[in-house]
Amino acid sequence: MTTLQQPDGSFTADTESTVKHMLDHFAPEDNEANDSAEHRLIRKLTKEPMDTGDDKPFTQEEVASVIKKLKSKKAPGEDGLTGEIISHVFRSFPSFMTEVYNKCLRDGCFPKQWKKSSIVPIIKQGKEEARDASKYRSISLLSVAGKVLDKLMIDRILHHVHSNAGLNSNQYGFMPQRGTVEAAMAVKGIVGENLK
């Protein structure tokens, strides 16, 4: 790791100051004093209990479907548990693991341990000689168990949104089987019709 130039023009002096500077760059402090009115409202709403009906518990099939899609060769998070380990544990104890995720769902809790990440800085191509922290791209290695809970929730939300026609028909980004190619083809179709 090399020394890095700081915003005031000085350079970091040792590994500790370099790492601190990189962390300040990658993960700036979340200071509530700097919140806008909108951010204050969002913080307030996240602390209020939801007034909605309870979700149906996750089924073993839902959990198995998400775990089956885990990539076994991906680097693990801070806990060291790989997709392969999680898959093996689920095959051995499917009811137990399903209950763990259902407990999270019932309590509206995402365990703090699953939110922790190991940040690995990777030098961006062509920026090898740069002296500032932007020469790095940070890769966050998250807990695989947390990724499973995240995907279970995303699948539920997407099912609800699609079942209730909650998205505009012109929504292409972040949609399964609908990306930039389909968006470009739709624009081409509209232009073609209007040119006629």
Buried (B, 14 or more C-beta within 10 A) or exposed (E): EEBBBBEEEEEBEEEEBBBEBBBEBBEEEEEEEEEEEEEEEEEEEEEEEEEEEEEEEBEEEBBBEBBEEBEEEBEBBEBEBBBBBBBEBBEEEBEEBBBBBBEBBEEEEEBEEBEBBBBEBEEEEEEEEBBEBEBBEBEEBBBBBBBBBBBBBEBBEBEEEEEEEEEEEEEBEEEEEBEEEEBEEBEEEEEEEEEE
